[in-house]
Amino acid sequence: MRYVILGASASGVNCAKTIRELDPNGQITMVSGDENIYSRCMLHHVIGEKRSIEEINFVKKIFSQNYKIDWMKKVKAIGLNIRDKKVALDNGKILEYDKLLIATGSSSFIPPVKNLREGKEIYGLRNIEDAIRIKEKAKKAESVVVLGGGLVGIDAITGLLEHDLKVSLVEMSDRILPMQLDRRAASKYERLFEKEGAKIYTSVGAEEVVLDEENRVKAVRLSDGRLIDCELIVVATGVRPNVDFIEDNTIVIDRGIVINSRGETNIKDVYAAGDVTGKSPIWPLAVKQGIVAAHNMVGKSKKAEKSFSLRNSMNFLGLQTVSLGLIEAPNDSYHVSIEEYGDSYKKMIHRDGIIYGAVVQGDISYCGVLTHLIKNRLNISHIEKDIFDINYSDFFRLKENGEYEYSV
């Protein structure tokens, strides 16, 4: 069996490893534009010079040898012939496959802000080359503006604060990390970053990039008229799936490649996983998608678990936070319970005895219980305790013979 995997990040690597474990004799070819395997979640450590590219590698150096994988580095797919099952590469080679996984990830989306696409010293943050370029420019610049306050944007300012320059962040929402955190949890991070010297602008967008005669960045003009001087811009306003090599009207794409619970696309023997699917861009999901696709590629039926929105876990400037499920009540039929003490903040969104979401910041020891309750939609109406005091012991009972049994 000939397996071809396009991409060597979380989903591609885990797919390759799983295929080899399930099929010791199959031919596995992995194609990647990168020369190294590394965690994109840790690129900010490279920017801040806390770690090298070798130190953010999540596999052993002899990974490809150990798993008998033919890894084609610094090569990209430029065409896909689904009828003849062939992939055209930019090095002129053609790969034939029996099963194909598309895990080509995504690229930074540069929004149509005036001069943003034309200016020099403007970078996205999606790969190691971006991180290295940003790091080198940060050493020479006096000021930088990061556009976008999601996870990538916050990663960027975390790394940039390690350099001696003025750091500003612009976010259109009323808070940073708007997809992960509520206003109260986000404000704690905002205060921490501002204490470290960053300037946070929320509820405002970039209207224009001011350039000099050589098209180099001079400043960013905000939608409210304010001007932020800078010599470097990092764009973290969203991503686009890397699907340019796929012909129109072949594989179904809707903000990403559409897959079913088995990782299958609408084309027989073609699978997809990771950021290219346009799903929630978190590492654990990409890993699971790669593993599920691998099972089905070797003929062992496996479905992804029931969708559960683990928004993310984060630890910026020493403050740990986890958000699970809903972070805001959808309507008045939901109840919101809040507990705060010291640096700890806990918020539960629940209705009719079922918890649908939570934000836990500071002391995150309660997250294991919460994950179980939210993921499985367990009804806690029968438990006569404060919602913040519930633990695993509340779901076990003692049988007549002295044994414990799980009881919901």
N, C-alpha and C positions, 0 to 999 in steps of 0.2 A: 504494500500500500504506500502510495506517495502522498505525504502530507506537506503542504506548503503553508507557512505562517508568515504573514506580512505584518511586521512590527515586533519589537523586542523590549516592550515595557511590561507592566504588571500582568496584563491579560495574555499577551503573546508568550512570555516566558513561562507562565504557569500552565498554559495550554501545552507547550512543548514538553515540559517536564511530565505532565500527566499522561500525554500520549505515550511517551517512552515507558512509563510505568505500566501502562495497559497493553502496549504493543511493543515487545522487545525487539522485533525484527523490522518494523516499518521504517521507511526512508523519510526522515524529517529534514526539511529545509526551512530555515528561518531567515527572512530578509529584513534588513533595517537600514534606515538612513543614518543611524548613529553608529559610531565605532565602539561605543561602550554601553554596557547595561547600567542604568542608574535610576534612583528614585527621584521622580520629578517633584515629589513632595518636599524634597530636601535641597532644592536648588538655591534657596535663600542662604543656606549655610556656605555655599560656594561664593555667593555674592559677598557675604560677610567675612570670608576667608576663615571660617571656622572648620571647614572640611574640604578635602580635595575630592576630585572625581572618583578616585579609588575608594574613598571613605563613604561614598553614598551608593556604592555598588551593592545590590541586594542579593547577588549570587556569587559563588566562588569563581575565581579566575578561570578555572578549568571547567566551567559549567558546560560548555558545548562539547568538550571531549568526554566528560563524565556521562552525558546523556546521548552521546553519539548523534549530535546535531550538526548539520552542515550550515554554518552561520555565515551568510553573505553580508558583510558590513559595508556601510556607506553606499548602499544601493537602494534605489526606490522603484516602485512599480509605476509604469507609465501607461499601461494598457491591460485590459482584462477581456479575454475571449471566453465567454461562458459556454459557448457551444462546443468548442474544441478543448475546453479546460486548459487554457494556457494563460500565463501571466508574462507580459513584456516588461523588461527591466531597462533602466536608463543606462546600463552598461552594454546594451546590445543583446543580452542573452534572453532566451525564452525558457520559462519553467513550465513543465507539464505537471498537473496535479490530479489526484483522485479525490482528495478532500482539501478544501482551502479555508483558512481562517483569515479574515480581514481584521487586523488590530492596529491600524495605521494611525490611531490617535487623532489629535486635532491641532490646529494652528491658531495663533492669536488673531482675533478679529480687530482690525483697525477701523474704528467708526468714521463716518464721513464728516469729521470736524475739519474746518478750514485749515489747510496747510499741514494737517497731521500726517497725511500719507506722502507729502512731498518733502518734508523737513528731514534734516540730518540729525543724528544723535537721538533717534527715536526707536525704541525697541519693545518687542513683546517679551514674555517670559514663559517659554514652553520647553526649551531644551537647554542642554549644557552650553552650547555655543552662545545662546542669549545670556546666560548667567555670567559667563566669562567676559563677554563684551561689556555688560553692565558693570561688572566689578572693575574692569580696567578704566572705564570712563569715569566711574565714581571716584577713583583715586585722583583724577585731575580736575573734576568739576567742583564748583562751590555750592551748587544747588540743584535739586532734582524734584520733578513732579511725577507722582504716580497717579495714573488715571484709573479709577476703579477700586472699590474698597471691599471686594470679595476676598476669598481665601488667597488667590494668587497675588492680589494687590497688597494684602497684609503681609504675606510672605516676603514680598519685595521690600517693603519699608523695614521689616525686621532685619533683613540683611543689610540694607543701605544705612541703617543707623549705626552700623559698626564702622562707618567711614566718617571722616571729618567734613561733613557737608550739610547744608540745610535741606531737610526732607519735608515735602508737602504731599498730602494725599487728597484727591478730589473724588467724592462719591455722590451720585445723583439722589440716592435714597436719603432718608432722614437719619441714617445710622450706618456704620460700617458693618460688614458681615450680615447684610439684611436677609439672606437666605438661610442663615444658620442661627441667628440670635434675635431675641427681642430687644426692645430699646434699652431696658435696664442692664441686661448683660453686656450689650455692645458698648454702653457708655463707660463701663468699668475699663474696658480695653482702650477706649478713646482717651480716658484720663491717664492711663499708664503710658501710652505712646506719646502723649503731649508732655508728660513728665520727663520722658527720654529725649525730648527736643523736637518731635515731629509736630507739624501743623496739620490739623484735620479739618477739611472743608466738606460739610454735608449739605444735602438739599440743594445742590448746585452742580452744574455741568460745565464742561469745557466748550467754549464757543469758537475759539480761534487759537491757533498757535502762531505766535509772532516770530518771524524769521529775520535773520540779517541778510546782507547782500549775497552771501554764499549759501543761503538756505539752512544755516545752522540755527538751532533753537535759541531764542532769546527770552521768551516768556509764554505763559498760557493766560489767555483772557477768559474769564469765567462768564457764565450766563447772566450774572448780576452786575457785570462791569468791572469787577476787581481784576487786577493783574498780578500774576505770580511770576517773578523772575526765575529763570532756570536755564541751565545749559544741557540738561538731559531729561528725557521723558521716558517713563516705562508705562506701556499700555497694558492694562489688565481688565479690559471691559467686556470680555467674553471670548468665545472660541468658535471655530468652524471645523466640522469634521473633515479629515483628509480623504476625500473621495473623488478627487479630480481625475483619477485614472479609470473610473467606472463610467461606462457609456450611459447616456440617457435612456430611459425606458427599459432598463434591464433590472438591476437590483433596486428594490423600493427604498427610497430615502425620504425621510420626513424629519428634518432637523438632525438627522443621523440615520445610519442604516437600521432599518426596521427588522427586529428579530423576534422570534417566539421564545417560549420558556426553555427551549432546548438550544438556543443560540443560533437557530437556523434562519437564514434569509428566505426570501421567496424563490430563490434559485437552488435547485437540488445540489447538494454537496458543497455549498458555499455558506460559511458561518461568519459571524462577526462578534466582537467583544470589545469592551473598554470604551474610551472616550468617543470613538468613531460611531458608536450607537446613539450618542446624544443623550444617554441616560445620566443619572446623577453622577458627577465626576469625582467619585471617591475611590480610594485605593481598594478597600475590601470588596466593593462591588465588581471592579475590574478583574480582580483575582478570581472571584467566584464565577464570573462569566467565562473566563478562560478555561477554568476547570470543567464547567458544565459542557462547553463546546467540545472539549477534548473527549469526554466520554462518548458523546454522540458521534463524533468523527470516527471513532474506532468501532462504532456499532453497539455500544453499551448505553441503553436509554437512560437519560438522566434529565430531570427538570430542575430549573432554578427554584429555590425556595420561594414561598409566598412573599411578594414584594413587601418589604418593610423599610420605612424611610429612616435610617440612621443618618441624620443630617450630617453630623461630623463630630469629631473630637479634636480639640485643639489645645495648645499650650503655648501661649505667647507671653513673653516677659514674666514667666513663672506663674501665670494664672491659668489653671486648668479649667476647661469647660467642655461639656458634652450636651448636645441637643438631640432629642429623639422625637420622631413623629411631628405632630403639630407644634409650632412655636407660638401661635396666637389662636385664640378661640374663634372659630368661623362665624359664630352667631351667639345670641343671648341664651340659647338652650344649653350651652356649655358652661361649666363652672371653672373658675381659675383660683387655685390655692397657691399662696406664696409664703415662703419661710425664709427669713434672713437673719444671720447672726455673724458678726465679724466680717470676714471676707467671703463668707459662704452665702450663696443665693440659690434657692430652689423654687421652681415654678411648675405646677402640674395643671394640665388641661384635662378635665374629665366630665363625664356625663353618664348618669344612670349606672354608676358603679364601675365604669370602664374608663381607664386612663388612655387618652389618645395622643398625648404629647407631653414633653417635659424639657426644661432647660435647667441644667445643674452646673453650678460654677463654684470654684473653690474646693470644697469638700465633695469629691465625686465618688465616694465609696458606695453611695446608694445606687449607682448606675446599673449594676448587675441585676438587682431586683427590678428596677424600672424597665430595663430592656426586656426582661422576661414578661412583665405585665403588659407592656405596650405591644410587643410583637405578637403575643398570643391572645390579646384582647380579653384578658382574664377579668371576671367580674369580682370586685372586692366588696360588694355591698354587705356581705355577711360578716365581714371582719370589723369588729367593734374597736377600732383603733384610729388614731389620727393618721391621715393619709401619708404623712412623712415618717411614721414609725413602723410601717408594714415591712416585714422581712420574709425570707424564705420559710422560716419556721411556721408562718401562718398558713402554709399550704400543705402541711403534713399533719397527720393525726395518728394516734396510737391505736393499733388494732388490739383485739381481745387477747391475742397470743403474745403481745408485747412488742410486735414489730411495727415499724413506722411505714406508712404508705402515703403516697402523694395524693392529695385530695383538693380538688378545686371547688 
